[in-house]
Amino acid sequence: MQYTPTPAPLPGQIQLTAEAEERKAATVAGPDETILNSITWLNGLVGPGWYQAPLNAVYNANARFAFDPAIPAWFQIAITDKGALWFYLRMPAVGKLVAVEALIDGNAGPGGASHSTLPASGDRADLTVYRQDEGDLLQHQLVQLGTAEDPPGTPVGTYDSLHVLSVSGLSETLAQGKNYLVRFRGEQGANALPDELALIGLRYRIELAP
């Protein structure tokens, strides 16, 4: 078999090895790889499923919480008031937001005490979801989409263990020009304890828009 030298690549060209030429041919022979990759990425992003939100709060009202990176978790260190941790949710421009959940524990901190009785309704930890529409740069009005608190009658043992605080039943169609925030507040008043309540996780569920 006569040897045919491979011509040197012209300026701007990339010389492929025989193996690379085979891979190139296989790619060209099939569907467009870029389109397939985009569809796979989009399905993974806005398909049915839960997505973790980083616990990097953008605001810690009145410094009532302290972050422990070893766990990691936010602990309520003062109960003078409920305080507030605010988080942005990073959203795609398509899909539907249907739920937001916080993983909390009423007895996870270093205080070393358990609740004998739960704080009254309105004084327990709560989770609220907001939408912020682009528009007036000075206003940035927040629209409340839903809120949740541990319900009355929650057993102390449940409250003082790892459990979920869920804002469900949402049906918020995502689009460009919309921002979403979550506010987590702690406990206050009678029966509240410092250095116990912990926010350990935050996640949200996105489904395909119909």
N, C-alpha and C positions, 0 to 999 in steps of 0.2 A: 504494500500500500504506500502510495507516494505521500510524503509529508508535505502538508500545506501550512506554512507559517501563519499564525494569527496576526493580522495587520495591527500595527500600533494604533491606539486610539487617537482620534483627532482632538484638537483643543476643545475642552468643554464636554467631551465624552468620558464615560467610565468603562473601563475594561472589565468584563465579567468573565469569571472562570467557567469551565464547562458545567460545573455543578450549579453555579449561579444562573447560567443560561437555562438550565432545566427548570429551576424554580421560577424563573421569569416566564417561561413558556407555559407552565402549569397555571400561573396566576392569570396570564392573559387569556388562557383558554376558558377559565371559569368566569363567574359573575364578577362585576367590578368590586374589588376588595375594599375600596374606600367606602362605598355605599353599605356593604355588609358590616364593616366595622362601625359605621355611624349608627346603623339600626341596632346593633348589639349594645352599643353604649347607651343609646336612648332608651331601649327597653330596660336596661339595668338601672337607669337613673329614675325613670318615672313609672316603671312597672310596679305591680302590687308589692309592697314591702316596707319594712321599717328602716329608718336611717338615723344613725346616731348624731346628735348635736354636740359639738365640743363644749366643754364646761367653761369656756372663756367668756365670762360675763363682761358686758360692755358697761355695766353700771352696778354698783353695790351701795344702795341707798343707806345713808347714815352709818355705813361701815358695820352693819349688824352681823355680817358673815365673814368668815375667814376661810381661805382655801388651804387644804392640806394635800400637797401633791403626792404624798406617799400612798394615798388610798386609791385614786384621788376623789375628793369630795369637798363640798362647801358645808361648813358647820355654822350654825347660828350661835354666836358667842355672846349676844346680848338680847334680852327680851323686853327692853324698854318700849319697843314697838315691834311690828312684824318685819320691818326692814323690807328690802326688795332687791332681788337679783334679776337683771335684765339680760336676755340673750337674743341675738339675731339668729334666725333660721335661714340657712342658705338653700334657696329653692331654684329649681329649673323654671323655665318660662312656660312650660306646658305641664299638664297633669292636674290633679285635684288633691288638696290637703284635706284629710278626713279625720285625723286624730293626732293629739300630742300627749305624751306621757312623761311623767317625772317619776324616777325611782327614789324613794325616800325611806328614811328610818328615823323614828322618833326617839331612839335610845342607842345611837351609834357613837356619840361623842365622848370626849374624855371626862365629862362631868361626874360620871359614876353613879347617877341616880336614875330611877325609873319613874314614869308617871303613875301616881296613885289614882288620879282621875284625869280625864282629858280636858283640855281647855274648852271653853264654851264655843258654840257655833259662831263663826265669824272671827274667832281667836285662834283657830287651828291653821295649819299650813294650807296655802291655796296656790293654784296654778291658773294663769289666764293667758289666752292667746289673742294677739292683736294683729290687725292689718294696717299698714301705713301706705297711703297712696301718694304717688308723686303729684305735685301740684304747686301750691303756694309754698315757696321755700321758707317762709316765716311761720307758717301754721303747722304743717305736717301732722294733721289731725289723725289720731289713732281710732280705729274702729274695732270694738271688742267683738271677737268671734265666738268666744266661749270661755267658761271658767269652771273650776272644780275645787272642792274641798272635801276632806274626809267627812263622810256623812254622819249625822247624829246616830248614836248607837254603835259606832265602831268600837269593838272591844279594845281595851287598853293593850292587851297582848298583841293585837294586830297592829295598832298604832306604833307600838314600841318595837316592831320588827320590820324587816324589809318588806315594803309594799308599794303598790303603784297608785299614783294620783293621775287620773285620766280625764282629759278633755276629749270626748268622743262625739260622734254625730255631726262632725263638721262636713261641709260640702262647699269648700272654697276653691273655685277655679283659679288656677295660677296664670299669671300673665306678666309680661314685661311692664315695669313701672309700678310693681307692687312689692313692698317689703313686709316681712313678717317677724314679729317679736314675741317673746314669751317672758312673762313676769312670774317669778317664783317668790312667794312671801312666806315667812316663818310663822311662829306662834307668839302669843302675847297674853297678858292678863293672868288671872287666877289659874293655877295648875301648870303654867308654862315653866319650862326649865331651860336655863342657859347651858351651852356646851353639850347639847344632846342631839337635837334635830339635825339631820344631815340630808343634803341633796347629793345623791350619788350618781344619778344618770338622767339623761334627757334625750328623748327620741321622738320622731314624728313619722307618720305614715302618709305616703303619697300613692295614689292610684291613677290609672289612666283615665283621662277625661273622656266622657261618652261622646 
